[in-house]
Amino acid sequence: MKPLLFALIGLLLVSAPAALRAETYGNFNTMGVLVDCPKGYTPRDIGRIRAYLSENGERRPVHDFVQVASAVEPRDYFATSLFSLQPDTKYTVEVEYYDLHGKLVSTHRETGRTRAEPKLPETARALFVSPAGSDANPGTLERPLKSIGAAFAAARPGTTIYLRAGAYYEGDLTAPRGGAKSAPIVVRNYQGERAIIDGSYPELAHARWTPEGDGIYASPIREMTWNVTLEETATGKHYRCYPLRTMKELTSGVSAGKTFEQLGFTGAYHFDGKLLHLRLPKGAIEDYRVHAATPRSGVVAQGCSHLFFDGIEFRYIGDCAAKLLDTSETVFQNCRVLYANAGIWVKGDSSNNTIQDSVFTDDVSHWDFGYAKTELGWLYHGYVETGAVCVDGRYSGRGLVVRRNRIENLFDGSHLCPWVTINVRSSETDFYDNDIKNIADDFIETDGFSRNVRIFGNHMDGALTGISIAQALDGPTWIVRNVIANWGMSTSARLSGDWGYPIKTNGGDHNDDMGTGPVFLYHNTSYTGYGESRAFLVKYAIWRNLRFRNNIWCGKIGGIFDFERKLWPVNWDYDDIYHESGPFAEMGGVIYETLGDFRKGRVTTLVPDFGDTKIGTHLISLDPKLADISGGDCRLRSDSPCIDAGEVLPGINDRQYTGKAPDMGAFEYGE
């Protein structure tokens, strides 16, 4: 009995002192878990924090916790994430703390719940709006209101606003407040009709334009516009026009020593304070409708909650389609955002917002990247370098979910992290199952405070850069099972001759107070047709640790290329780093011709305090034999060396593989 008694006493001593701060935060299919150190311990005393998911009487390991920390500014708490969860389900996590010697020093249990799937609610009250209505009407189906603004002013909790077909030329619409979980406010199109919030000046679409020669036309306009889009009447094709500082540039067709063709311009304009001077891509002004946007947003929701937008189209917006300021529990679904300077902008204390099943389209991905990013291009990227979803520099919300959207022909795909102010311990942002194509710069940006930001299951094709972690401060950042295709292949990048890469690590130097926090790169497939590509390129950066497992990285003329002589700390194993020609690695001019040479070389870190670089023995450098790269099919062929060549990762793939081991890349063979 004595051994058993001492064992029980020991267990009580281990688990008893747990006056620690811990929390869970559930989204639909994921959950973040945050814990502090046990009483009497600091992060420097902790060697490992393990996590187990307890469900149905089973206790299975999930991903270890990691300290939330940038390169030189560690925080005092730890985080992990749970994946592949079910909505509206309770989960229990068991936490084990080990000291630097591997001794268990404390345990803890934490229970949380994932969010329920949003459902388009039925409400007790309805208002109807039609362009043919009148704001003097009561807002019934037979006698609808004319303006959305009037409907917003009249809406109360538990109201559905039905928009009849047509264009509503309104802007900076103040969203109604007062929605509640039991009585939301819904804005939706009526029975599948096409309701459009149009941010352009309607009079310019059919204005009398004065010809000025050489395909240039002029018309009065009330104020400067930063969004002019031409719609070809015969085809419906849209041309986004570039704003120019001087009339000389417009008439000469040359700016910064390059022709419009060299700059990728299909139309351009200049505003002289009174007249909008417009240069067409071809033809005459009668061949187009001109959509010049006002400088306003579509909808502005400030201090709101429980809003639901379904099936609304936003087009020709000079600012944001929708701006969420201190607004929570809001859903945008089945919406279309066309030719807007920004899509959904999220700022302040805005939590549990969902953007799903929507389309974001523009026509800016063909502009010369280098020109648009410099003063020569009038820094126009400041107006369009926002993305389908943009998290403001000042954001302290949690639970933003962006999923199942189509995003195409934008300057940036989406920006997910604040970079000035964050007053929460983690953001718990999920960006997944999105289809992103033809982006001028970055598919996805995590630049800023990236605390428990999860990017998974996305398909990306055609950009300068895949995913930017330049710099993803504090961490952890999760990049899991994404397809990152044809980076370096955007028209904008090729016009300016910029380097392309799948993961952008740029940012920081050895003396500043920044540095990317922990980043986990698991099960991604990366390939490109860019002829100068390296499988993995590092220009300059500082980071705390990057962990690579079960990825496929494909390059044309080299494997790993790093401008520095030594890597910052990485833990790299079970990846396929394939290159069609050239050396396996080149670091600061030091060349490693083969993977074997790389393993033998002295690859160490610049700052040993952050941890050692660990190059594992399971890396391979072989043709992954993807099914059909030219056709966009990156599943594995039956003879791929990546089949059964991965590592089991608790909580990531331990229930998602067949065969002897997981496969490398975004898909298991046979999926």
Backbone hydrogen bonds, N-H to C=O, Kabsch-Sander energy under -0.5 kcal/mol:
donor,donor_aa,acceptor,acceptor_aa,energy
5,L,1,M,-2.7
6,F,2,K,-2.9
7,A,3,P,-2.0
8,L,4,L,-2.3
9,I,5,L,-2.5
10,G,6,F,-2.6
11,L,7,A,-2.2
12,L,8,L,-2.2
13,L,9,I,-2.4
14,V,10,G,-2.0
15,S,11,L,-2.3
16,A,12,L,-2.0
18,A,15,S,-0.7
19,A,17,P,-2.4
20,L,18,A,-1.8
22,A,20,L,-0.5
23,E,34,L,-2.3
25,Y,32,G,-2.4
26,G,113,R,-0.5
27,N,30,T,-2.4
31,M,82,L,-1.7
32,G,25,Y,-2.8
33,V,80,T,-2.3
34,L,23,E,-2.7
35,V,78,F,-2.1
36,D,21,R,-1.7
37,C,76,D,-0.6
39,K,17,P,-0.7
41,Y,38,P,-2.0
45,D,42,T,-2.0
46,I,42,T,-0.6
46,I,43,P,-1.0
47,G,45,D,-0.5
47,G,98,Y,-2.2
48,R,98,Y,-1.5
50,R,96,E,-2.3
51,A,62,V,-0.5
52,Y,94,E,-2.1
53,L,60,R,-3.1
54,S,52,Y,-0.6
54,S,92,T,-2.9
55,E,53,L,-0.7
55,E,58,E,-2.3
58,E,55,E,-2.2
60,R,53,L,-2.3
60,R,58,E,-0.6
62,V,51,A,-2.4
65,F,49,I,-2.4
66,V,79,A,-2.2
68,V,77,Y,-2.2
69,A,67,Q,-0.8
69,A,474,D,-2.6
70,S,73,E,-1.1
75,R,68,V,-2.0
78,F,35,V,-2.9
79,A,66,V,-2.5
80,T,33,V,-1.9
82,L,31,M,-2.8
83,F,651,G,-0.6
85,L,29,N,-2.5
88,D,115,R,-1.2
89,T,86,Q,-0.6
91,Y,112,G,-3.1
92,T,54,S,-0.8
93,V,110,E,-3.4
94,E,52,Y,-2.9
95,V,108,H,-3.7
96,E,50,R,-2.4
97,Y,106,S,-2.8
98,Y,48,R,-2.7
99,D,103,K,-2.5
100,L,45,D,-0.8
102,G,99,D,-2.0
105,V,97,Y,-3.0
106,S,97,Y,-1.1
108,H,95,V,-2.1
110,E,93,V,-2.6
112,G,91,Y,-2.7
114,T,89,T,-2.1
115,R,27,N,-1.4
125,R,158,G,-1.9
127,L,160,T,-2.6
128,F,139,G,-2.0
129,V,162,Y,-2.5
130,S,145,L,-3.0
133,G,130,S,-2.2
134,S,144,P,-2.1
137,N,134,S,-1.8
139,G,143,R,-1.7
140,T,143,R,-1.5
145,L,128,F,-2.8
151,A,147,S,-1.5
152,F,148,I,-3.0
153,A,149,G,-2.0
154,A,150,A,-1.5
155,A,151,A,-1.4
158,G,183,A,-0.7
158,G,184,P,-1.1
159,T,156,R,-0.7
159,T,184,P,-0.6
160,T,125,R,-2.2
161,I,159,T,-0.5
161,I,186,V,-3.7
162,Y,127,L,-3.2
162,Y,160,T,-0.7
163,L,161,I,-0.5
163,L,188,R,-2.7
164,R,129,V,-3.1
164,R,162,Y,-0.6
166,G,194,R,-2.3
168,Y,196,I,-3.0
169,Y,167,A,-0.6
170,E,168,Y,-2.0
172,D,297,S,-3.8
173,L,298,G,-2.5
175,A,173,L,-0.8
175,A,300,V,-2.6
180,A,183,A,-1.6
183,A,180,A,-0.6
185,I,306,H,-2.3
186,V,159,T,-2.7
186,V,184,P,-0.5
187,V,308,F,-3.5
188,R,161,I,-2.6
189,N,310,D,-1.4
190,Y,163,L,-2.3
191,Q,189,N,-0.7
193,E,190,Y,-2.4
195,A,193,E,-1.0
195,A,311,G,-0.5
196,I,166,G,-2.5
197,I,313,E,-3.3
198,D,168,Y,-2.1
198,D,196,I,-0.8
199,G,197,I,-0.5
199,G,315,R,-2.4
201,Y,292,A,-2.4
204,L,201,Y,-1.3
205,A,201,Y,-0.6
205,A,202,P,-0.9
206,H,202,P,-0.5
207,A,204,L,-0.9
209,W,207,A,-1.0
210,T,218,A,-3.1
212,E,216,I,-3.4
213,G,216,I,-0.6
216,I,213,G,-1.3
217,Y,278,L,-2.6
218,A,210,T,-2.0
219,S,276,L,-1.3
221,I,274,K,-1.9
228,V,241,C,-0.5
229,T,291,H,-2.5
230,L,239,Y,-3.0
231,E,289,R,-2.5
232,E,230,L,-0.6
232,E,237,K,-3.2
233,T,231,E,-0.5
233,T,287,D,-2.2
236,G,232,E,-3.2
239,Y,230,L,-2.5
241,C,228,V,-2.9
241,C,239,Y,-0.5
242,Y,267,G,-2.4
244,L,269,Y,-2.9
250,L,246,T,-1.2
251,T,247,M,-2.6
252,S,248,K,-2.5
253,G,249,E,-1.6
254,V,249,E,-0.8
255,S,258,K,-2.7
258,K,255,S,-1.9
260,F,253,G,-1.7
263,L,259,T,-1.8
264,G,260,F,-0.7
264,G,261,E,-0.8
265,F,260,F,-2.6
268,A,279,R,-1.6
269,Y,242,Y,-2.3
270,H,277,H,-2.2
272,D,270,H,-0.5
272,D,275,L,-1.9
276,L,219,S,-3.1
277,H,270,H,-3.2
277,H,275,L,-0.7
278,L,217,Y,-3.6
278,L,276,L,-0.6
279,R,268,A,-3.2
280,L,215,G,-2.3
280,L,278,L,-0.6
287,D,284,A,-2.1
288,Y,285,I,-1.7
289,R,231,E,-2.1
291,H,229,T,-2.6
291,H,289,R,-0.6
292,A,290,V,-0.7
293,A,227,N,-3.1
293,A,291,H,-0.6
294,T,199,G,-2.9
298,G,320,C,-2.6
299,V,321,A,-2.0
300,V,173,L,-3.3
301,A,299,V,-0.5
301,A,323,K,-3.1
302,Q,300,V,-0.6
303,G,325,L,-2.5
306,H,328,S,-1.3
308,F,185,I,-2.0
309,F,331,V,-3.3
310,D,187,V,-2.5
310,D,308,F,-0.5
311,G,333,Q,-2.1
313,E,195,A,-2.2
314,F,336,R,-3.7
315,R,197,I,-2.3
316,Y,338,L,-1.9
317,I,339,Y,-0.7
318,G,294,T,-0.6
318,G,296,R,-0.6
319,D,296,R,-1.5
321,A,342,A,-1.4
321,A,343,G,-1.2
322,A,343,G,-1.8
323,K,299,V,-2.5
324,L,322,A,-0.5
324,L,345,W,-3.5
325,L,301,A,-3.2
325,L,323,K,-0.7
326,D,324,L,-0.6
326,D,347,K,-2.0
328,S,304,C,-1.8
329,E,351,S,-2.4
331,V,307,L,-2.2
332,F,354,T,-2.7
333,Q,309,F,-2.5
334,N,356,Q,-1.1
336,R,312,I,-2.1
337,V,359,V,-3.1
338,L,314,F,-3.1
338,L,336,R,-0.6
339,Y,361,T,-2.9
341,N,317,I,-2.2
342,A,319,D,-1.0
343,G,387,G,-1.9
344,I,388,A,-2.9
345,W,322,A,-2.7
345,W,343,G,-0.6
346,V,390,C,-2.6
347,K,324,L,-2.6
348,G,394,R,-2.8
350,S,348,G,-1.8
351,S,349,D,-0.6
352,N,398,R,-3.1
354,T,330,T,-2.6
355,I,401,V,-2.7
356,Q,332,F,-2.8
357,D,403,R,-1.4
359,V,335,C,-2.2
360,F,406,R,-3.0
361,T,337,V,-2.5
362,D,408,E,-1.4
364,V,409,N,-2.1
365,S,409,N,-0.5
367,W,364,V,-1.1
368,D,263,L,-2.4
369,F,492,S,-1.7
372,A,368,D,-2.4
373,K,369,F,-1.6
374,T,371,Y,-1.4
377,G,371,Y,-0.8
377,G,374,T,-1.1
378,W,375,E,-2.1
379,L,374,T,-1.9
380,Y,377,G,-1.4
381,H,372,A,-1.4
382,G,379,L,-1.8
383,Y,380,Y,-2.4
384,V,380,Y,-0.9
385,E,381,H,-3.5
386,T,384,V,-2.1
387,G,384,V,-0.6
388,A,413,G,-3.2
390,C,344,I,-2.7
391,V,415,H,-2.2
392,D,346,V,-3.1
392,D,390,C,-0.5
395,Y,393,G,-0.7
395,Y,421,T,-2.0
396,S,348,G,-2.0
399,G,427,S,-2.1
401,V,353,N,-2.5
402,V,430,D,-2.8
403,R,355,I,-2.1
404,R,432,Y,-1.4
406,R,358,S,-2.6
407,I,405,N,-0.5
407,I,435,D,-2.9
408,E,360,F,-2.5
409,N,437,K,-1.8
409,N,438,N,-0.7
412,D,384,V,-0.5
413,G,442,D,-2.9
414,S,443,F,-0.6
415,H,389,V,-2.5
416,L,445,E,-2.6
420,V,393,G,-2.6
421,T,393,G,-2.4
427,S,451,R,-2.3
428,E,451,R,-1.3
429,T,452,N,-0.9
430,D,400,L,-2.7
431,F,454,R,-2.6
432,Y,402,V,-2.2
433,D,456,F,-1.2
435,D,405,N,-2.8
436,I,434,N,-0.6
436,I,459,H,-2.9
437,K,407,I,-2.7
438,N,461,D,-2.1
439,I,462,G,-3.0
440,A,410,L,-2.1
441,D,411,F,-3.2
443,F,465,T,-1.8
443,F,466,G,-1.1
444,I,466,G,-1.5
445,E,414,S,-2.2
446,T,468,S,-2.5
448,G,471,Q,-3.0
449,F,418,P,-3.7
450,S,448,G,-1.1
450,S,473,L,-1.7
451,R,449,F,-1.0
452,N,450,S,-0.7
452,N,476,P,-1.3
453,V,476,P,-1.4
454,R,429,T,-3.1
454,R,452,N,-0.5
455,I,453,V,-0.5
455,I,478,W,-3.2
456,F,431,F,-1.7
456,F,454,R,-0.5
457,G,480,V,-1.6
459,H,434,N,-2.6
460,M,458,N,-0.5
460,M,483,V,-2.5
461,D,436,I,-2.2
462,G,485,A,-2.3
463,A,486,N,-1.3
464,L,441,D,-1.2
465,T,441,D,-2.8
466,G,501,Y,-1.9
467,I,502,P,-2.4
468,S,444,I,-3.1
469,I,467,I,-0.5
469,I,504,K,-3.0
471,Q,469,I,-0.8
472,A,469,I,-1.6
473,L,448,G,-3.0
473,L,471,Q,-1.3
474,D,515,G,-0.7
475,G,473,L,-2.3
477,T,518,P,-2.0
478,W,453,V,-2.9
479,I,477,T,-0.5
479,I,520,F,-3.0
480,V,455,I,-2.5
480,V,478,W,-0.5
481,R,522,Y,-2.3
483,V,458,N,-2.7
484,I,482,N,-0.6
484,I,525,T,-3.0
485,A,460,M,-2.5
485,A,483,V,-0.6
486,N,527,Y,-2.0
487,W,527,Y,-0.5
488,G,463,A,-1.9
489,M,463,A,-1.3
489,M,486,N,-1.3
490,S,463,A,-0.8
492,S,365,S,-1.4
494,R,490,S,-2.2
495,L,491,T,-2.1
496,S,492,S,-1.4
497,G,493,A,-1.1
498,D,493,A,-1.8
501,Y,464,L,-1.1
504,K,467,I,-2.3
505,T,503,I,-0.7
507,G,540,Y,-0.6
512,D,509,D,-0.8
516,T,542,I,-2.0
517,G,472,A,-2.8
519,V,545,N,-2.0
520,F,477,T,-2.9
521,L,519,V,-0.6
521,L,547,R,-3.1
522,Y,479,I,-2.3
522,Y,520,F,-0.7
523,H,549,R,-2.0
525,T,482,N,-2.5
526,S,552,I,-2.8
527,Y,484,I,-1.7
533,S,530,Y,-1.6
535,A,558,G,-2.0
536,F,559,G,-2.4
538,V,561,F,-3.1
542,I,507,G,-0.9
544,R,516,T,-2.8
546,L,569,P,-1.3
547,R,519,V,-2.5
548,F,546,L,-0.5
548,F,571,N,-2.5
549,R,521,L,-2.2
550,N,573,D,-0.5
550,N,574,Y,-0.7
552,I,524,N,-2.7
553,W,576,D,-3.1
554,C,526,S,-1.5
555,G,578,Y,-2.4
556,K,533,S,-0.9
557,I,533,S,-2.4
559,G,583,P,-1.8
560,I,584,F,-3.0
561,F,536,F,-2.7
562,D,586,E,-2.9
563,F,538,V,-2.0
567,L,604,T,-0.7
571,N,546,L,-2.7
572,W,570,V,-0.5
572,W,614,K,-2.9
573,D,548,F,-1.5
573,D,571,N,-0.5
576,D,551,N,-2.5
577,I,575,D,-0.6
577,I,620,I,-2.7
578,Y,553,W,-2.8
578,Y,576,D,-0.8
580,E,555,G,-1.6
581,S,556,K,-1.3
584,F,592,Y,-0.9
584,F,593,E,-0.6
585,A,592,Y,-2.2
586,E,560,I,-2.3
587,M,590,V,-2.7
588,G,562,D,-2.8
590,V,587,M,-2.3
591,I,589,G,-0.6
592,Y,585,A,-3.3
593,E,591,I,-0.6
598,F,594,T,-2.0
599,R,595,L,-2.2
600,K,596,G,-1.7
601,G,597,D,-1.9
603,V,601,G,-1.4
604,T,602,R,-0.9
610,F,607,V,-2.1
611,G,608,P,-2.0
614,K,570,V,-3.3
615,I,613,T,-0.6
616,G,572,W,-3.2
616,G,614,K,-0.7
619,L,616,G,-0.6
620,I,575,D,-2.6
627,A,635,R,-3.2
628,D,633,D,-3.0
632,G,629,I,-1.8
633,D,628,D,-3.0
634,C,632,G,-0.8
637,R,625,K,-2.3
640,S,637,R,-1.8
643,I,640,S,-1.1
645,A,642,C,-1.4
646,G,662,P,-3.0
652,I,649,L,-2.5
653,N,649,L,-2.2
654,D,649,L,-1.0
656,Q,653,N,-2.2
664,M,642,C,-2.2
665,G,550,N,-2.9
671,E,668,E,-2.2
